[in-house]
Amino acid sequence: MLNGKNILITGGTGSFGKQFVKTILKTYRPNKIVIYSRDELKQYEMAQKFTDKCMRYFIGDVRDLPRLQKAMVGVDFVVHAAALKHVPIAEYNPMECIKTNVMGAQNIIDSCIDNKVPYTIALSTDKAASPANLYGASKLVSDKLFVAANNLRGGHDIKFSVVRYGNVLGSRGSVIPFFKNLIAEGATSLPITEPNMTRFWITLQEGVEFVLKNFARMQGGEIFVPKIPSMKMTEMAKAIAPKLPQEIIGIRPGEKLHEVMCPLDDSHLTLEFHDHFVIKPSITFSAPIDFTTNNLQEKGESVPQGFEYNSRDNALWLSHEELLAKLESTKKEES
């Protein structure tokens, strides 16, 4: 599907972007891959590793509409991964979060429409479902913008969809590298915010493969949610450092005890497929779409009223051994 195509990734120097590019170069023969991000040092470092002729490095911010419009000329696929993501930082810098996550999202949409980009997927987060913090609220607004964008495409064959998933194992700035740094520095305990806290977990490669699969599935307007395992934060700490005691430090600003990916209030919109859920748009489009059958001819069924997909009541749970195996697999993928 991506052979001979032009692909643009916003926030492309991040953990997801690098793994996405690595996978694309290994699996397909794209005409051009555009890395769009604002940090020249990260782009320089990435350019030393990814030297294929199809690679392009484009300095720019998603807050800058004219720059985005130039970057998207001739682009066929967009993955919008740029965001301000750290919950406490967003709480203390709310307008900066809104400028990137909300206004930046609208800039992506406008640029894609202006350039008639056929396929756009925006990366979301479990924190956008029933949000309790500014980061989650900003991503919920972003999700709504991308869904509604399908009503702005006029007669052009362009589609916008959203992929929502949980915490990424080992991604930059996440809890596992934080724990490992503490251990390497000789920590005598690991900080746990709350003993009953749970989270959804996915590897970078699983996230990349889910996005690629949904480019083939998408009809426009869906929020795709993978079925992925949960784990207690206390169990994660035990798996990584079984001999270290844990220190309960309290929930951080804006943090939730459990995460949700398909909210109860959206149960009337939620379809269950064999390995994922789809949350249908709450608005109607000018051309009706049957979301129960996707473009891969996979069929989904409506979930019961009152259904909620959350990290506490999840049917899938990671064991210590499975977590360590996933981390080892991630380490090999990055090498």
N, C-alpha and C positions, 0 to 999 in steps of 0.2 A: 504493500500500500504506500510505502514511503520512498520506493525506488524512483529516482529522478525528480523528487519533490524538494521544495524549499521549506525549511522548518525554522521557526524562531522560538527561542526560549527566553522569557523574561526571568531575571534573577538566575541566569544560566550558570553562574560561577558557584552556586550553592551546592549542597550535597546532592540534592535531587538532580539538578542540571548536569552535573558531571557524570552521574550514573546513567542518566538518560542518554547523554551523548555517547558514552562508552557502549551502551547497548545498541543504539542506532547504527554506529559505525561497524559493529560486529555483525549485525543482522541484515542491514539494508545498504543500498547504494544511493544515498540522497545526493541531490545536486548541490544543495547548500544548507549548512546549519549555521544560523545566526545566534550568537550569544549576546543577549542584550542585558547589560547591567551597568551599574554606576561606579564600580570600584576598579580603577585601572590596575592596581597591584594584583588583585585576584584574577583579572583578565590576563595579565602578563604571565602569571604563574600557570594558569590553565593552558595558555597558548604554547607553553614549553612542553606540555604533556600531549595535547591534542593538536597535532601538526598536519593533519590530513588536508588536502587541497580544498575540500568542500567547506572547511571551517572559516567563519567570519566572526570577528570580535567587534562589537558595536557599543561604544560607550554611550550611555543614556540612562535617564531616570523615567520610570513610568508616570511620574508627575508632569513630564514634558511631552505634551501632545504633538507638537510639530516634529519633534525628534522621532517619536514612535511612528508617525505617519510615513516618514522617510524610510525607517527601518523595515516597514512591512510591505514595501513595494514588491510585488511578485511572490509573496509568501503564500504557501498552501496550507500549512499547519502551524498553529500557535499553541504553546503550552505556557500558561501564565503562572509562574512559580514565585514571582517577586512579591514579598510582603514583609512588613514588620511583625515579628512572630512572638517575641518574648512577652509573656503576660505581665509581669511586674513593670517592665520598661514601658509598655503601652499604657499602663495605669497612670504612670507619672508623666507621660508625654502624649496625652490623648490626641491632640490635634495633629501631631506628626504621624501617628498611626492612621488617622482618618485620611490624611493627604495621600498616603501611599496605598492603603488597603481599599479605600472607597473611591476617592477621586482618581487614583491610578487605575482602578478597575474600569471606570467609565472611559478613561482615555484609551485603554486597550480595546474596548468595545467599539468606540468611535473610529479608531484606526483600522480595525478589522473590517468594519462596514465600508469605510471609505475605500479600502483596498480590495474589497470583495474576497477576503480570506475565507476559503471554504469550510475549514474546521478549526474551532477554538475550544480548548479545554482549560478551565481555570481550576487550580488546585485549592481545595478548601481544607477544613479541619473539623474534628469532632467538637471543638469549642464553639463552632458556629451554630450548633444545635442546642436550643434552650440556653443561650449564652448567659454567663454570669460575670463576664469581664469585658473590657473594651475591645481587646483583640478579637474575641469570639463575636461580639456584636458587629464589629467592622467587617468581619468575614461573612457574617450572615447577610449584611447589606450587599456585599460583593456578590454572594451567591444569587440574591434576588435580582441584581443588575444583570448578571449573565443569563439567567433564565428569561427575564423580560426582554433581553436583547433580541430574542428570536421573533419578536413582534415588530422589530425595527428594520428587518432585512429587506423589506419590500418584495420584489419579485426575484431577488437574487438567491441562488442556491447556496446559502451560507448557514452554518449551524454553530450554536454555542451550547456547551454543556459544562457540568461541574463534577469533579471527583472529590469526594470527602473521605478522609481516612484519619486514623489515630496517630499516636506518637511513632516516630520512625526510630528503630533501633540503631543506636550508634551515630545518629546524625549530628552534625556540628552544633554545639551549644545545648545538646540534650542531656538528660540525667545520667546516662551510662558513661559517656566520656568524663562527665563531672565527677562521678564516683571513682572512676579509674585514676583520675588525676589526684584525687584525695588519697587514694591508696598508695600511689607512687610517691607521694610526698610524706608518707608515714603517718597517716591519720590513725587515731586510736578508736574512732567510731565513725559511722556514716549518718548524716542527717536525714531524718524522715519527717515529712511535714505532718502526716496523720496516719496512724497504724492501719486503718481500714481502707485507705485510698486505693483505687483501682484505675487502670488505664488500658486502652486498646493499644496493641503493638503490631507493627508491620515492618518488614525490612525495606531498605531502599530499592532493592531489585524487585521485590513484590509490588511496591508502589509504581515503579516504572512500567512493569508488565501490565498492571491494571490500567494505567493510562493508555498504553498502546492498544490494549484490547478494546477500550471504550471508544477510541477513534473509529474502530470498525463497527461498534455497536450503535453509536449515537445517532439519534434522529433530531436532536436539538431540544433543549429545555429540561433534560433529565439531571437529577443529582444522583450520581452513581456512588454506592457505598459497599465496600467489600466486606465479606464475612471474615473477620480476623480475630485472633485470640486476645483475651484479657489476662492481666496478671496484677496481683497486689504489689504495691511498691515495696512492702516489707519482704516479700518473697524474692523480688528482683535483687534487693540488697543482699539477701542470704545467698542467692545463687552466685553472685559476683564475689562476695567476701564472706564466706560462711563462718569465719572465726571472729569477725569484727562485730562488736555490739552496735546497736542502733540508738540514736538519740532523737527523740520526738521534739521538733522545733516549732510546730504549729503551721497552719495553712498560710501561704503567702497571699498578698493582695490579689484579689480576683480569681483565686484558684478554687476549683470545684473538687468535691470528694470523689465523685464518679463522673465519667464522661458519657455523653449521649451522641449517637450518630443518626438515628431515626427517631425523632421525638414522638411522644404519644399523640400530641395534637396534629401530627401529620400522618397518623395511621390510616386515615381514609384515602391518602394519596400514595401510600407505600405499596410497592409490589415486591414480592420475594422471588428471586431466581435461584438457581442451584448453588451459585457461589457468591452472590451479591444481592443487594437490594437496589431498587430504583425509587426515588421520591419524585412523583410526577409534578408538573407545574400546578400551582394553585390557580393560575389564570388560564384563560382560553386563548388559543392562537387562531389566527385567521383561517388556517388550514388544519383541520382536526388530525391528530396523530394517535394511533393505537400503540400505546407504550407497553402493552402486555406482550407484544412480539417485537424484538429488536431487529436490527439489520443483519444479525447473524442467525436469525430465525430461532433464537432462544426464547422460551416462553416463561412468563412470570404470572404469579397469582396474587390477588389482593391479600394482605395480612388481615388478621382479625381487628375489629375496632378496639382501641385501647392498647394496641401493641406498641412497645417501645424497645428499641435496640440500644442497650446501655452496657457499660463495662462491668457493672455489678452483677447483672442477671444474665450475662452472656453464656451461651452453651459451650463455647470454646475457651479453654484455659491453657496457658503455657506452663509446662513443668520446668524445673531447674535445668534438666538435661536438654530440653528443647530450646530454652533460651540460650544456653551456652553454645549449642550447635548452630543456631541462627547467627550468633555473634561471630563464631568462627567462620561461617560461610560468608558473612559480610566482610570480614577481614581479608579473605582470599579474593573476593570480588574487587576490593579496593587496591590490591597489590598488583 
